[in-house]
Amino acid sequence: MKELIMFIDRARIFVVSGAGGDGMVSFRREKYVPRGGPSGGDGGKGGSVILRATSNINTLMAFRRRKKFVAERGERGGPKDMFGKMGKDCIIEVPLGTVVYDVKTNELLADMTNEGQEAILAKGGRGGRGNSHFATSAVRAPMFAEKGEPGEEKELKLELKVLADVGLLGFPSVGKSSLIRKVSAARPEVAAYHFTTLTPVLGLVSLDESRNFVMADIPGLIEGASNGSGLGDQFLKHIERTKLLIHVLDAAGSEGRDPFDDFHIINKELAMYSSVLTKKKQIVAANKTDLIQDNKKLDDLCSKIKAEGYDIFPICTLTGEGISELMEAVWKMLQEIPEQEIPALNRTIVYEIPKIEFTVECIDNVYKVKGKRLEKLVSMTNFDNPVSLRHFERSWHFMGLDKLLIKEGVKEGDTVDLYGFEFTFSENTNEDKEGE
C-alpha cells in the first residue's frame, strides 16, 4: 500500500515562556559573623520559546499533534547570594520558508528563510532579585525580595511558503505535474481530472553535476484564484518565494479553452493577488503539441506570446519533445536574475517600548491603569509583605502614576485597579510619600 504523505502548510500553536524564579530572603549565618548581612540570591531567568529553521523537515504536520509549547521556569534564588538555575529554552523546529504571525495583532514576528536561523517568539521572564539588592544605609536588613517576572503567552499562526527556484504556473490539467515528473524525481499524482495536485510538490532538476535547481509544482489556478476560488489564495502564496515562473499552457486547447486567454487570465490573477508577482520573470511552455492538428495554431500562439515580450517553448510532456531546450533556457534565465529580486522578508522579533507607557480607563468609578512596566512591577511584588509593599509604592511614585491619575480625574476615595490589585486613592498619602 502506497504511503500517504500530507503537506500541511498552516498551523496554530500556543507558546508560553518560562517565568523567572523568585528572589530569596536570606542572611549570613556563619561562625564568628554574628550580624551577617543579607545574602538572598536572585532567581534564575525563565526559558524562552525559540523558533529554529531546518531543512530536515518540509511540512508543518507535526503541529497537528502538538499545539502547546512551554519553556521551563527559572529556579528560586538560594542563600549565600546563590543564583537560581535558568530555565531551559523550548526550541521549536520548523521548515525553511515558515512565516510566523501573532494571532492577536496579526503582526509578522519571524520569516524563517535560512538554515539554522532562530527567532525568539516569547522571552523568558527575568529572575526576581534577592534581598541583598535592597540593602541601604537606612535599611540594612531588608526582609523582602522580588518575585520572578511572569513568562509571555502568545497564540501564533504558522504558514509555510515553499522555497523553490522555479514555480510551475497554469490552469488545472495543462501538464504541470507531468512536466515535473519528466525532469525530476518528484512523483505528483497525474490523472485525467482537475486538481489532482492539491499541495505544492518540490523536485530537484539536475542538468549536469554542477547545474541544478529546485522546481515547485504549484496546484492549478482558476479565474478568481486571488479571491480564494479553488483554494487559489492558498496556492498563490507559494509562488511569492520563487525566482522564476514557468507558465504552462494547453497549446492544443484540449479542455475547450483558448490558451492565449488562459495566459492573460492567470496573469491577471497574479496582479490582483500581489504586485510583486507581476514583476517576476516568466517563461512560457506550450504543452500538448502532440494533440495539435494544425501547426498554424501553434505558430499563432507563439507569435502572440512573443509579441508581449515572453519567450515560449513548444513542448510535449508525453514524448519529452522540447523539454531539454526549455530547461536550458530556464537555467540561463535563473543566472541572469539578480539576488535582490528574490523576495525575502528576513524579519525577526524586535522588542520595543511602546510610545504610550501607561493607559487609564475609568469604569464605574474604578480607575484601571495598564502598562507593560506596571504589569511587571505588580507581578513581581509580594503585596503580603509590608516592606515589599513600601518598595512598590516608591516605584509607583517614581513612575509618576499618581500624577497621571490626578490628570485623568481621579478623586479622593476612588478605587484604583492595577491588574487585579485594588487600593483606595488618597492625595494625602501621595503627598506624604513625596516627603519621605
C-alpha positions in Angstrom: 0.0 0.0 0.0 1.4 3.4 -1.0 2.2 5.6 1.9 0.3 8.9 2.0 2.4 11.9 2.9 0.4 15.0 3.7 1.7 18.6 3.1 0.4 20.7 6.0 1.2 24.4 5.2 -0.7 26.1 8.0 -0.9 25.6 11.8 -1.8 27.4 15.0 0.2 26.9 18.2 0.2 28.4 21.7 3.6 29.3 23.3 4.4 30.1 26.9 7.9 31.2 28.0 9.1 30.3 31.5 8.6 32.7 34.5 11.6 33.9 36.3 12.5 32.3 39.6 11.7 34.3 42.8 14.5 36.1 44.7 15.3 34.8 48.2 15.3 36.4 51.6 18.3 35.2 53.4 21.0 36.4 55.9 24.5 35.2 56.5 24.7 32.8 59.4 28.3 32.0 59.7 30.6 31.3 62.6 32.2 34.4 64.0 29.8 36.6 62.0 27.1 37.3 64.5 25.4 40.1 62.5 25.7 38.9 58.9 24.1 41.0 56.2 21.5 40.0 53.6 22.6 37.2 51.3 19.5 36.2 49.3 20.3 35.2 45.8 18.5 36.1 42.6 16.1 33.8 40.9 17.0 32.2 37.6 15.8 33.6 34.2 12.9 31.7 32.7 13.4 29.8 29.4 12.4 31.4 26.1 10.4 29.8 23.3 12.7 29.9 20.2 11.9 29.0 16.6 14.7 27.4 14.6 14.6 26.8 10.8 15.9 23.4 9.5 16.0 21.7 6.1 15.4 18.3 7.8 11.6 18.8 7.8 9.4 20.1 5.0 5.9 20.2 6.4 4.0 21.6 9.4 2.4 18.2 10.0 4.0 17.8 13.5 1.9 20.7 14.8 -1.3 18.7 14.2 -0.3 16.5 17.2 1.3 19.1 19.4 -0.2 22.6 19.8 1.3 23.9 23.1 5.0 24.6 23.8 6.1 25.7 27.2 9.6 26.6 28.4 10.9 25.9 31.8 10.6 28.2 34.8 13.7 29.6 36.4 14.6 28.3 39.8 14.4 30.3 43.0 17.5 32.1 44.3 19.4 30.5 47.1 21.2 31.6 50.3 24.8 32.9 50.2 23.9 35.0 47.1 23.5 31.9 45.0 21.7 32.4 41.7 18.8 30.2 40.8 19.2 27.9 37.8 18.0 29.3 34.5 15.0 27.5 32.9 15.7 25.6 29.7 14.6 27.2 26.4 11.9 25.5 24.4 13.2 25.0 20.8 10.6 24.6 18.0 12.0 23.4 14.7 10.1 24.5 11.5 10.8 24.0 7.8 12.6 26.7 5.7 10.1 29.1 4.4 7.9 29.3 7.5 6.5 32.7 8.5 5.0 33.4 11.9 2.2 35.8 12.8 0.8 36.8 16.2 -2.9 35.8 16.0 -4.0 38.7 18.3 -2.2 41.5 16.4 -1.6 39.8 13.0 1.9 41.2 13.3 4.7 39.4 11.4 7.1 38.1 14.0 9.5 36.0 12.0 10.4 34.8 8.5 12.5 31.7 8.6 14.4 31.6 5.3 17.9 30.4 6.3 19.2 27.1 7.7 19.7 27.4 11.5 18.0 30.8 11.7 16.5 31.4 15.1 13.8 33.8 16.3 12.6 34.4 19.9 8.8 34.1 20.0 8.4 34.5 23.7 11.1 35.9 26.0 11.7 34.2 29.4 10.8 36.2 32.5 13.6 37.9 34.4 14.5 36.4 37.8 13.5 38.2 40.9 16.2 40.0 42.8 17.2 38.7 46.3 17.1 40.8 49.4 20.8 41.6 49.1 19.9 44.1 46.4 17.7 46.2 48.6 20.1 46.8 51.5 20.7 50.5 52.1 22.4 52.6 54.8 19.0 53.1 56.3 17.7 49.5 55.8 20.5 47.1 56.4 18.4 44.0 56.8 15.6 44.1 54.1 13.0 41.5 54.7 11.7 41.2 51.2 12.7 40.0 47.7 11.3 40.3 44.2 9.1 37.7 42.7 10.1 36.4 39.3 8.8 38.1 36.2 6.0 36.1 34.5 6.6 34.5 31.1 4.8 35.6 27.9 1.9 33.8 26.4 1.1 34.0 22.7 -1.1 32.3 20.1 0.8 32.1 16.8 -0.1 31.3 13.2 2.5 29.4 11.2 2.4 29.5 7.4 4.8 27.5 5.2 5.7 29.1 1.9 7.5 26.8 -0.5 11.1 27.7 -1.1 11.9 26.9 -4.8 13.9 28.5 -7.6 11.2 27.8 -10.2 7.4 27.6 -9.9 5.1 26.0 -12.4 2.1 28.1 -13.2 -1.1 27.5 -15.1 -4.7 26.2 -15.2 -5.5 22.7 -13.9 -4.7 19.8 -16.2 -2.3 21.7 -18.5 0.5 19.3 -17.7 2.5 20.9 -14.8 2.7 17.6 -12.8 3.7 15.7 -15.9 6.5 18.2 -16.6 8.0 18.0 -13.1 7.8 14.2 -13.2 9.7 14.3 -16.5 12.5 16.5 -15.3 12.9 15.4 -11.7 12.4 12.5 -9.2 9.2 14.2 -7.9 6.1 12.0 -8.3 2.9 14.1 -8.0 -0.3 12.3 -8.9 -1.3 12.6 -12.6 -4.8 11.8 -13.7 -7.5 12.9 -16.2 -9.3 15.2 -13.8 -8.8 18.6 -12.4 -7.0 19.4 -9.1 -5.1 16.1 -8.9 -2.4 18.2 -7.2 -3.7 19.8 -4.1 -0.4 20.6 -2.4 2.9 22.0 -3.7 5.4 19.4 -4.8 9.2 20.1 -4.9 11.5 18.4 -7.4 15.3 18.8 -8.0 16.1 19.3 -11.6 19.7 18.3 -12.5 21.0 19.3 -15.9 24.5 18.1 -15.0 26.7 17.7 -11.9 27.2 21.5 -11.4 23.8 22.8 -12.7 20.7 22.1 -10.7 17.7 24.0 -9.4 14.5 23.3 -7.3 11.2 23.3 -9.1 7.8 23.5 -7.4 4.6 22.1 -8.9 2.0 24.6 -7.7 -1.6 23.4 -7.7 -3.6 24.7 -10.7 -5.2 28.1 -10.6 -8.5 29.2 -12.0 -10.2 32.5 -12.6 -11.0 34.2 -9.2 -8.0 32.5 -7.6 -6.9 35.7 -6.0 -10.2 35.8 -4.1 -9.9 32.3 -2.9 -11.7 30.4 -5.8 -10.4 26.8 -6.0 -8.2 27.5 -2.9 -6.2 29.9 -5.1 -5.3 32.3 -2.4 -3.6 29.5 -0.5 -1.7 28.3 -3.6 -0.6 31.8 -4.7 1.4 32.4 -1.6 3.8 29.7 -2.6 4.7 31.5 -5.8 6.0 34.5 -3.8 9.3 32.8 -3.0 10.2 31.6 -6.5 12.7 33.4 -8.7 11.2 32.4 -12.0 7.8 31.1 -13.2 7.2 28.6 -16.0 3.7 29.4 -17.3 2.4 26.1 -18.7 -0.3 26.4 -21.4 -2.5 23.7 -23.0 -1.5 24.7 -26.6 -4.0 22.3 -28.1 -6.9 23.7 -26.1 -8.0 20.2 -25.2 -10.1 21.5 -22.4 -12.1 23.7 -24.7 -10.3 26.9 -23.6 -8.2 29.3 -25.6 -4.5 29.1 -24.4 -3.9 32.8 -25.0 -6.9 33.7 -23.0 -5.7 31.4 -20.2 -2.4 33.1 -20.2 -4.0 36.5 -19.6 -6.5 35.2 -17.0 -3.7 33.7 -14.9 -1.5 36.8 -15.1 -4.5 39.0 -14.1 -5.0 36.8 -11.0 -1.3 37.3 -10.1 -1.6 41.1 -10.4 -4.7 41.1 -8.3 -3.0 39.0 -5.6 0.3 40.9 -5.4 2.1 43.5 -7.4 5.3 41.6 -6.6 4.1 38.6 -8.7 3.7 40.7 -11.8 7.4 41.6 -11.7 8.6 38.0 -11.7 10.3 36.7 -14.8 8.1 34.2 -16.8 9.0 31.7 -19.5 6.1 30.1 -21.3 5.8 26.3 -22.1 3.2 25.5 -24.8 2.4 21.9 -23.8 0.4 19.1 -25.6 1.8 19.8 -29.0 1.2 16.2 -29.9 -2.6 16.9 -29.9 -2.3 19.9 -32.3 -3.6 19.0 -35.8 -2.9 22.4 -37.5 0.6 23.8 -36.9 -0.6 27.2 -37.8 -2.5 27.3 -34.5 0.8 26.7 -32.6 2.6 29.3 -34.7 -0.1 31.9 -34.0 0.1 31.3 -30.2 3.9 31.6 -30.2 3.7 34.8 -32.2 1.2 36.4 -29.8 3.2 35.4 -26.7 6.5 36.7 -28.2 4.8 39.9 -29.1 4.1 40.5 -25.4 7.8 40.1 -24.6 7.9 36.4 -23.3 10.0 33.5 -24.5 7.9 30.5 -25.5 8.9 26.9 -25.9 6.6 24.2 -27.5 6.9 21.0 -25.5 5.2 17.6 -25.1 5.5 16.1 -21.7 4.3 12.7 -23.1 7.2 12.3 -25.6 9.7 14.7 -24.0 10.0 16.8 -27.1 11.3 20.3 -26.4 11.8 19.8 -22.7 15.6 19.9 -22.8 15.6 23.2 -24.6 13.1 24.6 -22.1 15.2 23.5 -19.1 18.4 25.0 -20.6 16.5 28.3 -21.1 15.3 28.2 -17.5 18.8 27.7 -16.2 20.2 30.6 -18.3 17.4 32.9 -17.1 18.0 31.9 -13.4 21.6 33.0 -13.8 20.5 36.4 -15.1 18.2 37.2 -12.2 19.9 39.4 -9.6 19.8 38.2 -6.0 17.9 41.3 -4.8 14.9 40.3 -7.0 14.3 37.2 -4.8 11.7 38.2 -2.2 12.7 37.5 1.4 11.2 39.2 4.4 14.0 38.4 6.8 12.3 39.9 9.8 12.7 38.8 13.3 11.1 39.8 16.6 12.1 43.3 17.8 11.0 44.2 21.3 10.3 47.9 21.6 9.0 50.0 24.5 5.6 51.3 23.5 5.3 55.1 22.9 2.4 55.2 25.3 3.7 53.7 28.5 0.5 53.8 30.6 -3.2 54.0 29.9 -6.0 54.9 32.3 -9.6 53.7 31.9 -12.5 54.6 34.2 -15.3 52.0 34.5 -17.9 52.5 37.2 -15.7 54.9 39.2 -12.9 52.3 39.2 -9.7 53.6 37.5 -7.9 50.8 35.7 -4.2 51.5 35.0 -2.3 49.4 32.5 1.2 49.4 31.1 4.0 46.9 30.4 6.3 48.3 33.1 3.4 48.4 35.6 2.3 44.9 34.8 5.8 43.6 35.5 6.0 45.6 38.8 2.7 44.2 40.0 3.6 40.6 39.1 7.0 40.8 40.8 5.7 42.4 44.1 4.7 40.4 47.2 1.7 42.6 48.5 1.5 40.5 51.7 4.9 41.8 52.7 4.7 45.4 54.2 8.3 46.1 53.2 7.8 44.9 49.7 4.6 47.0 49.5 6.5 50.1 50.5 9.0 49.4 47.8 6.1 49.1 45.3 4.7 52.5 46.5 8.1 54.2 45.9 8.3 52.6 42.4 4.7 53.7 41.7 5.5 57.3 42.7 8.8 57.2 40.6 6.7 56.3 37.5 4.5 59.3 38.0 1.3 57.3 38.1 -0.2 59.3 40.9 0.1 62.5 38.9 -1.3 60.7 35.8 -4.4 59.6 37.7 -5.0 63.1 39.1 -4.7 64.4 35.5 -7.3 61.8 34.4 -9.8 63.0 37.1 -9.3 60.6 40.0 -10.6 61.9 43.3 -10.1 61.1 47.0 -11.6 57.8 47.8 -11.8 56.4 44.3 -10.8 52.9 43.6 -7.7 52.2 41.5 -7.2 48.8 39.9 -3.8 47.5 38.9 -4.1 44.2 37.2 -6.4 42.8 40.0 -4.7 44.6 42.9 -7.0 47.3 44.2 -6.5 50.2 46.6 -8.2 53.5 47.6 -6.6 56.6 46.1 -5.6 59.3 48.6 -3.8 62.5 47.7 -2.6 63.0 51.3 -0.9 59.6 51.1 0.9 60.6 48.0 2.0 63.9 49.4 3.4 62.0 52.4 5.3 59.8 50.0 6.9 62.8 48.4 8.3 63.9 51.7 9.8 60.6 52.5 
